[in-house]
Amino acid sequence: MGGPAAAPTPLPTRQLVALVVINTATSFQVNLIWPFIPFQVEQLRGTSEGNGTYVGLMASSYFLAQFVSSFFWGPLSDRVGRTPCMLAGCATNIATILLFGAAQSYPQALALRCLAGLSNCNLALVKAHLGSITDKSNAAEAMALLALAWGLGMT
């Protein structure tokens, strides 16, 4: 029926390592707030009254902003390239998480979390770039490495 299956194409190691590192760092930045956000929100607001609502708003603001900005980052990465956009995402990850940790008020922390979501294009672009450097024979293995990197960042 079909003959022997062809050997899988070797994965581009250097590019894959870079994508795994970016994915791990992005996962870390996205998930870093979960252990302390209720305490931070209470401290920034000065009360625990309605804390659940404010924590939920803070937590979801990142993902809502990221959703909105995805319509900007995709076409921009098509024009200027994925690498410059991913580097910009890495730089803003560093800046926004440091500023978020130093926030002096709830509105400031919320704005920084939104800015982090708006400027982080890496979740989508890493997968898009992975699709352009792999083929049918090795894409599943490479995608599994990204999932492993995400879990490592969460840990």
Short mmCIF file of the C-alpha atoms (twelve columns), coordinates in Angstrom:
data_MODEL
# 
_entry.id   MODEL 
# 
loop_
_atom_site.group_PDB 
_atom_site.id 
_atom_site.type_symbol 
_atom_site.label_atom_id 
_atom_site.label_alt_id 
_atom_site.label_comp_id 
_atom_site.label_asym_id 
_atom_site.label_seq_id 
_atom_site.Cartn_x 
_atom_site.Cartn_y 
_atom_site.Cartn_z 
_atom_site.pdbx_PDB_model_num 
ATOM 1   C CA . MET A 1   0.000   0.000  0.000  1 
ATOM 2   C CA . GLY A 2   2.230   2.917  0.615  1 
ATOM 3   C CA . GLY A 3   5.826   1.913  1.161  1 
ATOM 4   C CA . PRO A 4   7.940   2.802  4.151  1 
ATOM 5   C CA . ALA A 5   7.278   6.050  5.928  1 
ATOM 6   C CA . ALA A 6   9.815   8.775  5.325  1 
ATOM 7   C CA . ALA A 7   12.047  9.792  8.192  1 
ATOM 8   C CA . PRO A 8   10.888  12.939 9.971  1 
ATOM 9   C CA . THR A 9   12.615  16.169 9.043  1 
ATOM 10  C CA . PRO A 10  15.094  17.193 11.750 1 
ATOM 11  C CA . LEU A 11  13.844  20.022 13.948 1 
ATOM 12  C CA . PRO A 12  15.694  23.345 13.645 1 
ATOM 13  C CA . THR A 13  17.281  23.166 17.088 1 
ATOM 14  C CA . ARG A 14  18.415  26.777 17.564 1 
ATOM 15  C CA . GLN A 15  15.074  28.250 16.544 1 
ATOM 16  C CA . LEU A 16  13.168  25.693 18.585 1 
ATOM 17  C CA . VAL A 17  15.251  26.406 21.700 1 
ATOM 18  C CA . ALA A 18  14.555  30.132 21.300 1 
ATOM 19  C CA . LEU A 19  10.808  29.484 20.975 1 
ATOM 20  C CA . VAL A 20  10.830  27.189 24.022 1 
ATOM 21  C CA . VAL A 21  12.617  29.842 26.102 1 
ATOM 22  C CA . ILE A 22  10.178  32.549 24.966 1 
ATOM 23  C CA . ASN A 23  7.195   30.301 25.695 1 
ATOM 24  C CA . THR A 24  8.530   29.434 29.161 1 
ATOM 25  C CA . ALA A 25  9.147   33.098 29.995 1 
ATOM 26  C CA . THR A 26  5.707   34.097 28.722 1 
ATOM 27  C CA . SER A 27  4.034   31.392 30.784 1 
ATOM 28  C CA . PHE A 28  5.935   32.525 33.856 1 
ATOM 29  C CA . GLN A 29  4.929   36.154 33.321 1 
ATOM 30  C CA . VAL A 30  1.272   35.285 32.687 1 
ATOM 31  C CA . ASN A 31  0.945   32.989 35.701 1 
ATOM 32  C CA . LEU A 32  3.237   34.700 38.191 1 
ATOM 33  C CA . ILE A 33  0.454   36.696 39.846 1 
ATOM 34  C CA . TRP A 34  -1.851  33.857 40.936 1 
ATOM 35  C CA . PRO A 35  -0.321  33.111 44.365 1 
ATOM 36  C CA . PHE A 36  -0.257  36.709 45.558 1 
ATOM 37  C CA . ILE A 37  -2.876  38.664 43.614 1 
ATOM 38  C CA . PRO A 38  -5.584  38.521 46.336 1 
ATOM 39  C CA . PHE A 39  -3.125  39.936 48.861 1 
ATOM 40  C CA . GLN A 40  -1.802  42.566 46.464 1 
ATOM 41  C CA . VAL A 41  -5.290  43.752 45.539 1 
ATOM 42  C CA . GLU A 42  -6.297  43.968 49.192 1 
ATOM 43  C CA . GLN A 43  -3.151  45.925 50.026 1 
ATOM 44  C CA . LEU A 44  -3.504  48.293 47.055 1 
ATOM 45  C CA . ARG A 45  -7.171  48.960 47.761 1 
ATOM 46  C CA . GLY A 46  -6.778  49.152 51.533 1 
ATOM 47  C CA . THR A 47  -9.763  46.882 52.170 1 
ATOM 48  C CA . SER A 48  -10.879 43.312 51.573 1 
ATOM 49  C CA . GLU A 49  -14.447 44.451 50.812 1 
ATOM 50  C CA . GLY A 50  -15.403 43.136 47.368 1 
ATOM 51  C CA . ASN A 51  -11.907 41.731 46.921 1 
ATOM 52  C CA . GLY A 52  -13.086 38.833 44.723 1 
ATOM 53  C CA . THR A 53  -14.499 41.188 42.119 1 
ATOM 54  C CA . TYR A 54  -11.353 43.295 41.974 1 
ATOM 55  C CA . VAL A 55  -9.100  40.227 41.834 1 
ATOM 56  C CA . GLY A 56  -11.209 38.830 38.994 1 
ATOM 57  C CA . LEU A 57  -11.010 42.106 37.116 1 
ATOM 58  C CA . MET A 58  -7.240  42.237 37.563 1 
ATOM 59  C CA . ALA A 59  -6.793  38.610 36.523 1 
ATOM 60  C CA . SER A 60  -8.988  38.803 33.434 1 
ATOM 61  C CA . SER A 61  -7.755  42.205 32.252 1 
ATOM 62  C CA . TYR A 62  -4.539  40.681 30.893 1 
ATOM 63  C CA . PHE A 63  -6.349  38.133 28.746 1 
ATOM 64  C CA . LEU A 64  -8.972  40.577 27.486 1 
ATOM 65  C CA . ALA A 65  -6.254  43.045 26.489 1 
ATOM 66  C CA . GLN A 66  -4.287  40.269 24.822 1 
ATOM 67  C CA . PHE A 67  -7.358  39.216 22.831 1 
ATOM 68  C CA . VAL A 68  -7.946  42.781 21.654 1 
ATOM 69  C CA . SER A 69  -4.313  43.301 20.669 1 
ATOM 70  C CA . SER A 70  -4.086  40.038 18.731 1 
ATOM 71  C CA . PHE A 71  -5.856  41.772 15.853 1 
ATOM 72  C CA . PHE A 72  -2.943  44.238 15.763 1 
ATOM 73  C CA . TRP A 73  0.019   41.904 16.342 1 
ATOM 74  C CA . GLY A 74  -0.846  39.327 13.679 1 
ATOM 75  C CA . PRO A 75  -0.849  41.730 10.728 1 
ATOM 76  C CA . LEU A 76  2.133   43.636 12.151 1 
ATOM 77  C CA . SER A 77  4.163   40.426 12.389 1 
ATOM 78  C CA . ASP A 78  3.264   39.658 8.776  1 
ATOM 79  C CA . ARG A 79  4.679   43.045 7.734  1 
ATOM 80  C CA . VAL A 80  7.793   43.400 9.909  1 
ATOM 81  C CA . GLY A 81  8.442   39.761 10.802 1 
ATOM 82  C CA . ARG A 82  7.703   37.551 13.752 1 
ATOM 83  C CA . THR A 83  11.139  37.862 15.331 1 
ATOM 84  C CA . PRO A 84  11.028  41.650 15.914 1 
ATOM 85  C CA . CYS A 85  7.507   41.340 17.320 1 
ATOM 86  C CA . MET A 86  8.489   38.485 19.647 1 
ATOM 87  C CA . LEU A 87  11.517  40.467 20.846 1 
ATOM 88  C CA . ALA A 88  9.241   43.427 21.558 1 
ATOM 89  C CA . GLY A 89  6.932   41.073 23.456 1 
ATOM 90  C CA . CYS A 90  9.852   39.795 25.548 1 
ATOM 91  C CA . ALA A 91  11.014  43.323 26.358 1 
ATOM 92  C CA . THR A 92  7.544   44.435 27.392 1 
ATOM 93  C CA . ASN A 93  7.087   41.252 29.468 1 
ATOM 94  C CA . ILE A 94  10.109  42.231 31.519 1 
ATOM 95  C CA . ALA A 95  9.135   45.881 31.861 1 
ATOM 96  C CA . THR A 96  5.459   45.379 32.684 1 
ATOM 97  C CA . ILE A 97  5.955   42.648 35.294 1 
ATOM 98  C CA . LEU A 98  8.589   44.732 37.099 1 
ATOM 99  C CA . LEU A 99  6.386   47.827 37.028 1 
ATOM 100 C CA . PHE A 100 3.355   45.776 38.060 1 
ATOM 101 C CA . GLY A 101 5.209   44.569 41.139 1 
ATOM 102 C CA . ALA A 102 6.050   48.152 42.055 1 
ATOM 103 C CA . ALA A 103 2.526   49.522 41.508 1 
ATOM 104 C CA . GLN A 104 1.355   51.887 44.250 1 
ATOM 105 C CA . SER A 105 -2.388  51.792 43.549 1 
ATOM 106 C CA . TYR A 106 -5.009  49.422 42.204 1 
ATOM 107 C CA . PRO A 107 -5.715  51.493 39.060 1 
ATOM 108 C CA . GLN A 108 -1.988  51.631 38.325 1 
ATOM 109 C CA . ALA A 109 -1.613  47.856 38.735 1 
ATOM 110 C CA . LEU A 110 -4.697  47.258 36.590 1 
ATOM 111 C CA . ALA A 111 -3.375  49.549 33.848 1 
ATOM 112 C CA . LEU A 112 -0.021  47.758 33.903 1 
ATOM 113 C CA . ARG A 113 -1.682  44.358 33.690 1 
ATOM 114 C CA . CYS A 114 -3.700  45.593 30.694 1 
ATOM 115 C CA . LEU A 115 -0.528  46.990 29.121 1 
ATOM 116 C CA . ALA A 116 1.154   43.621 29.648 1 
ATOM 117 C CA . GLY A 117 -1.692  41.912 27.790 1 
ATOM 118 C CA . LEU A 118 -1.745  44.497 24.998 1 
ATOM 119 C CA . SER A 119 1.971   44.233 24.390 1 
ATOM 120 C CA . ASN A 120 2.412   40.485 24.722 1 
ATOM 121 C CA . CYS A 121 2.078   38.912 21.331 1 
ATOM 122 C CA . ASN A 122 4.235   35.903 22.094 1 
ATOM 123 C CA . LEU A 123 1.544   33.354 22.884 1 
ATOM 124 C CA . ALA A 124 0.233   33.479 19.337 1 
ATOM 125 C CA . LEU A 125 3.425   34.334 17.489 1 
ATOM 126 C CA . VAL A 126 5.473   31.500 18.988 1 
ATOM 127 C CA . LYS A 127 2.957   29.003 17.633 1 
ATOM 128 C CA . ALA A 128 2.782   30.764 14.276 1 
ATOM 129 C CA . HIS A 129 6.566   30.777 14.000 1 
ATOM 130 C CA . LEU A 130 6.684   27.127 14.999 1 
ATOM 131 C CA . GLY A 131 4.314   26.362 12.136 1 
ATOM 132 C CA . SER A 132 6.671   28.042 9.690  1 
ATOM 133 C CA . ILE A 133 9.794   26.134 10.820 1 
ATOM 134 C CA . THR A 134 8.251   22.666 11.030 1 
ATOM 135 C CA . ASP A 135 6.495   20.364 8.621  1 
ATOM 136 C CA . LYS A 136 3.982   17.543 8.880  1 
ATOM 137 C CA . SER A 137 6.676   15.069 9.939  1 
ATOM 138 C CA . ASN A 138 7.900   16.972 13.011 1 
ATOM 139 C CA . ALA A 139 5.245   19.531 13.979 1 
ATOM 140 C CA . ALA A 140 3.677   17.340 16.681 1 
ATOM 141 C CA . GLU A 141 7.019   16.829 18.425 1 
ATOM 142 C CA . ALA A 142 7.780   20.553 18.333 1 
ATOM 143 C CA . MET A 143 4.313   21.484 19.618 1 
ATOM 144 C CA . ALA A 144 4.745   19.015 22.481 1 
ATOM 145 C CA . LEU A 145 7.942   20.857 23.448 1 
ATOM 146 C CA . LEU A 146 5.980   24.119 23.591 1 
ATOM 147 C CA . ALA A 147 3.413   22.513 25.874 1 
ATOM 148 C CA . LEU A 148 6.224   21.257 28.082 1 
ATOM 149 C CA . ALA A 149 7.736   24.761 28.145 1 
ATOM 150 C CA . TRP A 150 4.382   26.263 29.151 1 
ATOM 151 C CA . GLY A 151 4.092   23.804 32.022 1 
ATOM 152 C CA . LEU A 152 7.645   24.534 33.103 1 
ATOM 153 C CA . GLY A 153 6.880   28.269 33.174 1 
ATOM 154 C CA . MET A 154 3.776   27.638 35.273 1 
ATOM 155 C CA . THR A 155 5.779   25.567 37.716 1 
# 
